[in-house]
Amino acid sequence: MARLVAIGNSRGLRIPSSLIKLANLDECELDFEVVDDGLLIKTKKHKSRTGWLEFMQKSGLIDQGEIEFTSNKFDEKEWTWPST
């Protein structure tokens, strides 16, 4: 069973470690959704490619801090931009 505990002017949810392990919630971000009969707690879904740059840098796959995107002939001839 989880309990609400006072944390300043707010409330915190104290979840037993056994439930955290069973739900694989160790060190993950959580999303909360209000449902008809309570509160649904889910692991936060990350956007695609989140953390790829950092992973590639740590893995030594790229040396620089930024990835440079170069244009090609298609970019130069085929794309048109509205004038402002």
CORVENRA-V312146 format. One record per backbone hydrogen bond with DSSP energy under -0.5 kcal/mol. CO is the residue of the C=O (numbers start at 1). NH is the residue of the N-H. If there is no record, write none. Layout:
BEGIN
CO;NH / CO;NH
END
This chain:
BEGIN
3;14 / 5;12 / 7;10 / 10;7 / 12;5 / 12;14 / 13;15 / 14;3 / 16;19 / 16;20 / 17;21 / 18;22 / 19;23 / 20;25 / 21;24 / 25;28 / 29;44 / 31;42 / 33;40 / 35;38 / 38;35 / 39;41 / 40;33 / 40;42 / 42;31 / 44;46 / 47;50 / 49;52 / 51;55 / 52;56 / 53;57 / 54;58 / 55;59 / 56;61 / 56;62 / 57;60 / 66;68 / 68;70 / 72;76 / 73;77 / 74;78 / 74;79 / 75;79
END
